[in-house]
C-alpha cells in the first residue's frame, strides 16, 4: 500500500520544498494539497467538522504554485490536489495550469477535484450553489477537450471553447472516457457522485474513509454499469488519521493508496509526525 500525505500548507507552516524533500527521502508516495482561495469573514456556512473554522483555511497556499515548488526538488514524489474546487476556476486557465504541472513533473500529478462546502466562497466566484456539481462536470468536459490529442471544440451548458491548439498535454494517455492526469473525485457517497466518478474520473477520494465497506460495492456497481474496467477503479481514502487496524482494513478492501493527514505546523512538529508515520511506509 502506498502511503501519501496531505497538509494545509500556509504562510506559517513548513515550506513546500522542505516537506517534499523529506517525504521523498522517507519513502512516502505523495503530497496532496487542499485549496481555498479565500474565506469570507461574513460566513454563515457551518464548518463541516463542527465548531470554529481552523485558521489555516484562510491561509492556504495556492496548491499549484506550491506543488510546482515540490516538483522542482523531487524526482518521484506524487503530487496532487485534495481538492481543486473546479467550479471556482476558469477552465481554460485551469487546464493550462494542470497540464503544465503534469508535464514539468513528468506525469506525477493527480487531479483531486471536489465541489466545496463554503457557500460564500463559491458565491464570490459567481458560482450558483444549486448547480455547482453540474458546473464542475461541465468544466471537466471542457478541459478534456483542450487536453485531447487533436484540436477539439466543446459546447456545454456553462461554457464553451473553440477547437484549439493547447500544449503541453498531460502525460498520461486517455483511458476509457478519461482524458488528462489521474483524476479522483472527492465527496460523500451517493448516486450523483458515483455517476460523476464513473463518467469522467479514475476513482474516488473519500475524506476520512468511513463507511467504505458499504459504499465501495455501490460504487463498483455504478462503475461497471457505465462500462468501465472493474480493475481500473481507484479508491484513495483521504485525510486519514492512521492506525494499524484501519490500514489493514483498507488493504482487505483492495485499496492501494491512503493519504494521511499532517498537522498545519512548522518544521519540527511536521517532521515529528512524519517520523511517527514512517512505520506505515
C-alpha positions as CSV (number, residue, x, y, z in Angstrom):
1,X,0.0,0.0,0.0
2,X,1.3,3.4,-1.0
3,X,1.3,6.0,1.9
4,X,0.8,9.6,0.8
5,X,0.2,12.7,2.9
6,X,-1.9,15.9,2.9
7,X,-1.4,19.1,4.8
8,X,-2.7,22.6,4.9
9,X,0.4,24.4,3.8
10,X,0.2,28.1,4.8
11,X,2.5,31.1,5.2
12,X,3.1,29.9,8.8
13,X,3.9,26.2,8.2
14,X,6.8,24.1,6.9
15,X,7.7,25.1,3.3
16,X,6.7,23.0,0.3
17,X,10.3,22.4,-0.7
18,X,11.5,21.2,2.7
19,X,8.4,19.0,3.1
20,X,8.7,17.5,-0.4
21,X,12.3,16.6,0.1
22,X,11.6,15.0,3.5
23,X,8.7,13.0,2.1
24,X,10.7,11.6,-0.8
25,X,13.7,10.8,1.4
26,X,11.5,8.9,3.8
27,X,9.7,6.8,1.1
28,X,6.3,8.4,1.2
29,X,4.4,8.1,-2.1
30,X,2.9,11.6,-2.5
31,X,1.9,15.0,-1.3
32,X,-1.7,16.3,-1.8
33,X,-2.7,19.9,-1.1
34,X,-6.1,21.5,-0.5
35,X,-7.4,24.7,-1.9
36,X,-9.3,27.7,-0.6
37,X,-8.9,31.0,-2.5
38,X,-10.3,32.9,0.5
39,X,-12.6,32.6,3.4
40,X,-15.2,35.4,3.6
41,X,-15.4,36.9,7.2
42,X,-19.2,37.1,6.9
43,X,-19.6,33.3,6.7
44,X,-22.9,31.6,7.5
45,X,-21.9,28.2,6.2
46,X,-21.1,25.9,9.1
47,X,-17.8,24.2,9.2
48,X,-18.5,20.5,8.2
49,X,-16.4,19.1,11.1
50,X,-18.2,21.2,13.6
51,X,-17.0,24.1,15.8
52,X,-15.0,27.0,14.7
53,X,-13.3,27.0,11.4
54,X,-9.5,26.4,11.9
55,X,-7.4,29.5,10.9
56,X,-5.4,27.5,8.3
57,X,-8.4,27.5,5.9
58,X,-7.9,31.2,5.3
59,X,-4.1,31.0,4.9
60,X,-3.7,28.1,2.4
61,X,-1.0,28.5,-0.2
62,X,-2.1,28.2,-3.8
63,X,-1.8,24.4,-4.4
64,X,-0.4,24.6,-8.0
65,X,2.3,27.1,-7.1
66,X,3.3,25.0,-4.0
67,X,3.2,21.8,-5.9
68,X,5.4,23.3,-8.6
69,X,8.0,24.0,-6.0
70,X,7.7,20.5,-4.7
71,X,8.1,19.1,-8.2
72,X,11.3,21.0,-8.7
73,X,13.1,19.5,-5.7
74,X,11.9,15.8,-6.2
75,X,12.0,13.2,-8.9
76,X,9.5,10.5,-7.9
77,X,7.1,12.0,-5.3
78,X,3.5,12.0,-6.4
79,X,1.9,15.5,-6.5
80,X,-1.8,16.0,-6.1
81,X,-4.7,18.3,-5.1
82,X,-7.1,17.4,-2.4
83,X,-9.1,19.0,-3.7
84,X,-9.3,21.5,-6.6
85,X,-12.6,23.5,-6.5
86,X,-13.1,23.2,-10.2
87,X,-16.3,25.3,-10.3
88,X,-14.3,28.3,-8.9
89,X,-11.8,28.3,-11.8
90,X,-11.8,29.5,-15.4
91,X,-11.5,26.1,-17.0
92,X,-9.2,27.2,-19.9
93,X,-6.7,28.7,-17.4
94,X,-7.0,25.7,-15.1
95,X,-6.5,23.2,-18.0
96,X,-3.2,25.0,-18.8
97,X,-2.1,25.0,-15.1
98,X,-2.8,21.3,-14.7
99,X,-1.1,20.3,-18.0
100,X,1.9,22.4,-17.3
101,X,2.4,20.9,-13.8
102,X,1.9,17.4,-15.1
103,X,4.3,18.0,-17.9
104,X,7.1,19.6,-15.8
105,X,6.8,16.8,-13.1
106,X,7.0,14.0,-15.7
107,X,3.4,12.9,-15.2
108,X,3.4,12.8,-11.4
109,X,0.2,14.9,-10.9
110,X,-3.1,13.7,-9.6
111,X,-6.1,16.0,-10.0
112,X,-8.3,15.6,-7.0
113,X,-11.5,17.6,-7.6
114,X,-14.5,18.4,-5.4
115,X,-17.5,20.7,-5.2
116,X,-16.8,22.5,-1.9
117,X,-18.7,23.3,1.2
118,X,-18.3,27.1,1.7
119,X,-21.3,28.8,0.0
120,X,-19.9,32.3,0.5
121,X,-16.5,31.4,-1.0
122,X,-18.2,29.9,-4.1
123,X,-20.6,32.8,-4.4
124,X,-17.7,35.3,-4.7
125,X,-16.6,33.2,-7.7
126,X,-20.0,33.6,-9.3
127,X,-21.0,30.0,-8.5
128,X,-24.7,29.2,-8.1
129,X,-24.6,26.7,-5.2
130,X,-27.5,24.6,-6.6
131,X,-25.7,23.9,-9.9
132,X,-22.1,23.7,-8.7
133,X,-21.8,19.9,-9.4
134,X,-23.1,20.2,-12.9
135,X,-20.9,23.3,-13.4
136,X,-17.9,21.2,-12.3
137,X,-18.8,18.4,-14.6
138,X,-19.1,20.8,-17.5
139,X,-15.7,22.4,-16.8
140,X,-14.1,19.0,-16.6
141,X,-15.5,18.2,-20.1
142,X,-14.2,21.5,-21.4
143,X,-10.7,20.7,-20.1
144,X,-10.8,17.2,-21.6
145,X,-11.4,18.9,-25.0
146,X,-8.3,21.1,-24.5
147,X,-6.3,18.0,-23.4
148,X,-7.4,16.0,-26.4
149,X,-4.7,14.9,-28.9
150,X,-6.3,16.9,-31.8
151,X,-8.0,20.3,-31.6
152,X,-11.4,19.6,-30.2
153,X,-14.3,22.0,-29.7
154,X,-16.7,21.9,-26.7
155,X,-20.1,23.4,-26.2
156,X,-21.6,22.9,-22.8
157,X,-24.4,24.2,-20.7
158,X,-22.0,26.5,-18.7
159,X,-19.1,27.2,-21.2
160,X,-17.5,26.5,-24.5
161,X,-14.2,26.5,-26.2
162,X,-13.3,26.5,-29.9
163,X,-11.1,23.8,-31.4
164,X,-7.7,25.0,-30.2
165,X,-4.0,24.3,-30.1
166,X,-3.3,23.8,-26.4
167,X,0.0,22.5,-25.2
168,X,1.5,20.9,-23.2
169,X,-0.7,17.9,-22.9
170,X,-1.0,15.8,-19.7
171,X,1.5,12.9,-19.8
172,X,-1.0,10.1,-19.2
173,X,-2.8,8.8,-22.2
174,X,-6.6,8.6,-22.4
175,X,-8.1,5.6,-20.7
176,X,-11.7,4.9,-21.4
177,X,-13.6,8.2,-21.1
178,X,-10.9,9.8,-19.0
179,X,-8.5,12.3,-20.6
180,X,-5.9,14.1,-18.7
181,X,-3.9,13.3,-15.5
182,X,-5.0,10.8,-12.9
183,X,-8.4,12.2,-11.7
184,X,-10.1,11.4,-8.4
185,X,-13.4,13.0,-7.3
186,X,-13.9,13.8,-3.6
187,X,-17.3,13.9,-1.8
188,X,-19.8,12.0,0.2
189,X,-21.1,8.7,-1.1
190,X,-24.2,8.9,-3.2
191,X,-25.7,8.2,-6.6
192,X,-24.8,11.6,-8.2
193,X,-21.2,11.5,-7.0
194,X,-20.7,7.9,-8.1
195,X,-22.2,8.8,-11.5
196,X,-19.7,11.6,-11.9
197,X,-16.8,9.3,-10.9
198,X,-17.9,6.7,-13.4
199,X,-18.3,9.2,-16.2
200,X,-15.0,11.1,-16.1
201,X,-12.6,10.0,-13.4
202,X,-10.3,7.3,-12.3
203,X,-11.8,6.9,-8.9
204,X,-12.9,8.3,-5.6
205,X,-11.2,10.4,-2.9
206,X,-13.3,9.9,0.2
207,X,-12.4,12.1,3.2
208,X,-11.7,10.1,6.3
209,X,-12.5,6.8,4.7
210,X,-15.5,5.9,6.9
211,X,-18.2,3.6,5.6
212,X,-16.1,2.2,2.7
213,X,-17.3,-1.4,3.4
214,X,-20.8,-0.4,2.5
215,X,-20.0,2.3,-0.1
216,X,-17.5,0.5,-2.3
217,X,-19.8,-2.2,-3.7
218,X,-22.3,0.5,-4.6
219,X,-19.6,2.5,-6.4
220,X,-18.3,-0.7,-8.2
221,X,-21.8,-1.3,-9.4
222,X,-22.2,2.2,-10.9
223,X,-18.7,1.9,-12.4
224,X,-19.4,-1.4,-14.2
225,X,-22.8,-0.2,-15.3
226,X,-21.0,2.7,-17.0
227,X,-18.9,0.2,-18.9
228,X,-15.7,0.9,-17.0
229,X,-13.0,-1.7,-16.4
230,X,-13.6,-3.1,-12.9
231,X,-9.9,-3.5,-12.4
232,X,-9.2,0.2,-13.1
233,X,-11.3,1.7,-10.3
234,X,-9.2,3.5,-7.7
235,X,-10.4,4.4,-4.2
236,X,-8.0,6.6,-2.1
237,X,-9.0,7.4,1.5
238,X,-8.0,10.9,2.2
239,X,-7.0,12.9,5.3
240,X,-6.8,9.7,7.3
241,X,-5.5,9.6,10.9
242,X,-3.9,6.1,10.8
243,X,-3.9,3.1,13.0
244,X,-2.6,-0.3,12.0
245,X,-6.1,-1.8,12.1
246,X,-7.5,0.9,9.9
247,X,-4.8,0.5,7.2
248,X,-5.2,-3.3,7.4
249,X,-8.9,-2.9,6.8
250,X,-8.3,-0.7,3.8
251,X,-5.8,-3.3,2.4
252,X,-8.5,-6.0,2.8
253,X,-10.8,-3.8,0.7
254,X,-8.2,-3.8,-2.1
255,X,-7.2,-0.2,-1.5
256,X,-3.7,0.6,-2.8
257,X,-3.1,4.1,-1.6
258,X,-4.0,6.0,1.5
259,X,-3.4,9.8,2.2
260,X,-2.5,10.5,5.8
261,X,-3.2,13.9,7.4
262,X,-0.3,16.0,8.6
263,X,-0.8,18.9,11.1
264,X,-0.6,22.5,9.7
265,X,2.5,23.2,11.6
266,X,6.1,24.2,11.4
267,X,9.1,22.0,10.5
268,X,9.7,20.5,14.0
269,X,6.1,19.3,14.5
270,X,5.6,18.1,10.9
271,X,8.8,16.1,10.9
272,X,8.0,14.5,14.3
273,X,4.7,13.3,12.8
274,X,6.4,12.0,9.7
275,X,8.7,10.0,12.0
276,X,5.6,8.5,13.7
277,X,4.0,7.7,10.3
278,X,7.2,6.1,9.0
279,X,6.2,2.7,10.4
280,X,3.3,2.6,7.9
281,X,5.5,3.2,4.8
